[in-house]
Each structure stands twice: as structure tokens, then as C-alpha cells.
Amino acid sequence: MDILQQLNDAAAYIETNLCGQVVLKELAQIACVTQDSFLRFFSYMTGMTLNGYIRRRRLSLAAYELSLIPISEPTRQAEISYA
């Protein structure tokens, strides 16, 4: 398996766990690299930090949710783990 496929698998893990907890150790295991190497590869491939990427994806999800369903803000924040 090549590193690009491993990083794609890690990205799929992030998307699957976006509303929960994304664990760096698990991401590194999926990509078959150390945690430090994963952070460097991720930053190089995406142009942003892992935390920045997760934050942006959660905010994008929140914006999408806001456009769909009228629910209270604290409830919405709790649903997307952004409280």
C-alpha cells in the first residue's frame, strides 16, 4: 500500500469520526507511520495542520446543519462536538 492510499484511508477515518473524537495515534496507525510523520505528511499534502483541517471541517458541517434544521445552538454545538 502506498502512502497516498494510506493518507486517503486516514482522511476517511477523519470524516467518519468528525462528530466524535479523532485520535492522532489511530490516524498514524492507519497510515503506518509515526504520529510525527503523519502530522508532517498531512500538513505537506493539505497545506494545513491536522487540527486546522478538523476545525474547518466541523465548521463546514455546522454551517451546513444550520442551513437545514432549525434547532437550538447549544444542541447543535453538542452534536458536532464543537461546544
C-alpha positions in Angstrom: 0.0 0.0 0.0 1.4 3.4 -0.9 1.5 6.5 1.3 -1.1 8.3 -0.7 -3.6 5.5 -0.2 -2.8 5.3 3.5 -3.4 9.1 3.8 -6.7 8.7 2.0 -7.7 6.0 4.4 -6.7 8.3 7.3 -8.9 11.1 5.7 -11.8 8.6 5.6 -11.3 7.9 9.3 -11.4 11.7 10.0 -14.6 12.1 8.0 -16.2 9.1 9.8 -15.2 10.4 13.2 -15.7 14.1 12.6 -18.6 14.4 15.0 -16.7 12.5 17.7 -13.1 12.2 18.7 -10.3 12.0 16.1 -7.3 10.2 17.7 -3.9 11.0 16.2 -2.5 7.6 17.3 -5.2 5.8 15.3 -4.5 8.0 12.3 -0.8 7.3 12.4 -1.6 3.5 12.7 -3.9 3.7 9.7 -1.2 5.5 7.7 1.5 3.1 9.0 3.8 5.9 10.1 4.7 7.6 13.4 2.5 10.3 14.8 5.1 13.0 14.0 5.5 11.7 10.4 1.7 11.7 10.0 1.4 15.3 11.1 4.2 16.3 8.6 2.7 14.3 5.7 -0.7 15.6 6.4 0.5 19.2 6.6 2.5 18.8 3.4 -0.4 17.2 1.5 -3.2 19.5 2.6 -1.3 22.8 3.3 -2.8 23.0 6.8 -2.4 21.4 10.2 -4.5 18.4 11.3 -6.2 20.5 14.0 -6.9 23.2 11.5 -8.4 20.8 9.0 -10.6 19.2 11.6 -11.8 22.6 12.8 -12.6 23.7 9.3 -14.5 20.5 8.5 -16.5 20.8 11.7 -17.3 24.4 11.0 -18.4 23.5 7.5 -20.6 20.8 8.9 -22.1 23.2 11.3 -22.8 25.7 8.6 -24.5 23.0 6.5 -26.6 21.9 9.5 -27.6 25.5 10.2 -29.0 25.8 6.7 -31.1 22.7 7.1 -32.8 22.3 10.5 -33.9 24.9 13.0 -32.6 23.7 16.4 -31.1 25.5 19.3 -27.5 26.5 19.1 -26.3 24.6 22.3 -27.9 21.4 20.9 -26.2 21.8 17.6 -22.8 22.5 19.2 -23.1 19.4 21.3 -24.0 17.3 18.2 -20.9 18.3 16.3 -18.5 18.2 19.3 -17.7 21.9 19.0 -19.1 23.1 22.4 
